[in-house]
Amino acid sequence: MTSEKSAISEKPAISVNPAISGKPTLIHKAELYSTAVGPSGYPVGGLPEIALAGRSNVGKSSLINYLINRKGLAHTSGTPGKTQTLNFYCINDTFYFADLPGYGYAKSSKADRARWGRFIEAYLSARRELAGVILLVDLRHPPMESDKMMMEWLSHYRFPILVAGAKADKVSRGQWAGRITGIRKDFSLSGETPVVAVSSLSGPGKEEIWAWIGERIEERALIKDKTRILNAENNL
């Protein structure tokens, strides 16, 4: 495992997080917990994890920085396909963001793409702490085949999913509703799966995403409570 910690202690951001009494909550702690190349680098302790998936250079790291109002926590690269690790960020000692390697970069070798695919699949299929997945797509364009394959895979395993239409600042606000409708159609989404236009530059989408994250954390806490009660009853 390669591990690096980078605590951020600048002025706290205020984000809406219903996981804590439905009130605005300060992001008082955000740090890079580990850069993992396998399960030995994953966090221990059982905190819920929210994974971010998407094509290379779609803006996963930028979204993390935007949500916690930090510029430099998650490293953004101008070179698509460069990130080959699974980066875990601990937020408020409450949950982790899991930034998955980007997929679909055409200039990567076939062997590299296959290796990254196995890496992502191994995490998503076996990680019990995974509470939900944010799938980023480029709002300017229809989802690509690799996006559709990822959505089919996530839907097969019944993960809670939020679709974030990134780079919304590059699309006129009057076109957002139509683009979101198009994403829903291309992914064959039910009304239960939220699709949110988001931009780290112009500001939309933050409260909706935090509300969804809060719901996932609450659901995971309820599951753990029920499991604890059942185990206690079985031991009587």
N, C-alpha and C positions, 0 to 999 in steps of 0.2 A: 504494500500500500504506500502511496505517496500521500503525505498529509501536510496541510498548511492551514494555519489559523490566522485570520485577518480581522480582528474586531474593529467595529466602527463605532465611535463614541462621539460623533459630532452632534449638532443640534437635532433632537428627536423629531421624527415625522409624525404627523397625526393621520391615521388611517382608520377607516370604518371596519371593525372586526366584530361581528356579532358573537364570536366565540367567547367574548368576555362581556356578558350582560347586555349585549346589543348596543353598547356605548362606544363612542370614539376612543381608540386606545393608542397610547404612545408606542412607537417602535423604538424601544429604549436599548435594544441589543440586537445586533445583526452581525454574524460572523461567518466566514468560510470555515466550515468544520473539516472537510476533507475533499481531496481530489482522488476519487477511487478508480481503480482499474479492475476491480473485482469485488466480490462480497466481503473480503477481509477489510475493505476500506469503508464499508457502510456504517452508518451510526448505530450505536447500541443504546438501549434504554427504552425503546418502545414508543418514542414520540411519533405522531403521525407525520406522513410525508406527502407533499403535493409535488408531483412531477410536472415538468415542462417539456413538451415534445414539439418538434417542428423541423422544417427543412433548415439546412445550413444557412446562416446569415439572415434568418427571418426575424430575429430580435429577441430571443429568449433571455439573454443576459440583460439586455436593455429593459425588458419588462420587469425583471427582478429589481433592478436599480430604481425603476420608476415607482413600483409598488411601495418600496420602503423609503423612497425619497433620498436615495444616496446615488452619487455619481460613480463611485469607484469600487463598490463591493464585488459585483459580478463583472469579470473582465469581458469586454467586448472586443472582438477581433474583426479586422477588415479582410481577413483571409478566410473564405468559406472552407469548411471541412477541417479547420485547424484543430478545433477542440475534439479530443479523443478520449476524454475522461468524463466520469459522472461526478459533477460537483455538487456537494451538499452544503447548504447555507442554513445555519440555525437562527431562527427568528424568535426573539423574546423567550428563549428556552421553552417554547410552546410547540413548535413544529419545525420541520425542515422543508425548504425548497430543494428539489432534486432536479438539477439542470442536466438533461440528457444530451448526449452527443447529437449534433444535427445530422439529418439523413438527406439523401438525394443529391449530394454534390457530384455532378457529372465527371469532374476531373479527378476524383478519387479513383484509385485502382479498384478493380472488381473484388480483389481479395480484401482490401480495406473496408469496402462497403459491406461485404459479407460478415466480416469480423465485428463491425459496429452494430450490424443488425442482430447478430447473436448476443452481443453485449446488452443492447437495449431490451431484447426479448427476455433474456434471463432475469433482468431486474424486474420488468413489469409482470412477468408470469409468476414469480416466486416471492416477491417482497410483501410480507404480511402487513407492514406498516403503511403501505401505500393507501392513502385516503381518497385520492382523486387525481385526475390528469388534466392539465391545461394544454390544449393543442393549439399552437399558433399557426395561422395561415396568413398569407399576404392579402390584405383586403383589396388591393388593386387588381388582383387577377383571380380567376376561378381556381379552386383547389386542383393541384396537380395529381397525377396518378399515385405518386408516393404518399401524398397526403391522404388520398382515399384508401390506400392500403393500410396506413396507420389507423385511420378511423375504423375500418372494418375489424382490424385486430383488437382495438380497444373495446369496440362494441361487443365483440365475441366474448370477451372476458368480463363484460358488464361493469366496467369501471365507470364511476361518475365522471363526466366529461364536461368541461367548459371550452368552447371554441373562442379564441381571441383573434379577431381580425386586425392584424398588426399593420402599422404604417398608415393609419387612418388620416394622418395629417396630409398625406399625399393624394387624398380623395376628397372632393368637395362634400361638405356635410349633407347636402341635399341628396347625394348618391348613396349614403350609408345604408339606408333602409333597403334599397334595391340590392346592394351588394350582399347584405346579410340574408335577404330572402334567397339570393342565388346560392350562397353557401349552404343554407338549409336544404335546398333542393338537391344540390350536387352531392351532399353527404346523406341525403334521405333521413334527416333528423326529425325526431319527434319534438313536440312542444316542450318536453321536459328538459331538453338539453339547451342551455343558454348559449347564445352567440353574442359577443360583445365587441364593438368597435373600440380599438385602443390605440393610443399614440403616446409615446414617452415625451413628445415635444409639445403637443397641444392640449393634453390633459384628460381626454375622455376615458371612461371605462374603469377607473380605479375603484370607486365605491362598489360597483357591481361585482368585480372580481373578489374584493375583500369579503363581501357578503357571502359569496359562494364558498370561499375558503373557510369562513367561519362555520357555515353549515356542515361542511365536511369534517371539521375538527369536532364539532358537537356530536355528529353521528358516530365518529370513532370512539369518543368518550363514552357514549351510551353503550356501544358494543362491548367495550372493555368492562363497564360496570355490570352488564348482564352476564358476561363470562365469569367475572369474579363471584357473583352471587350463585351461579350454577355450580361452580367449583366448590364453594363453601357448603352448599346444600348436599352435594355428592359426598363430601367428607364427614357429614354428620353421622 
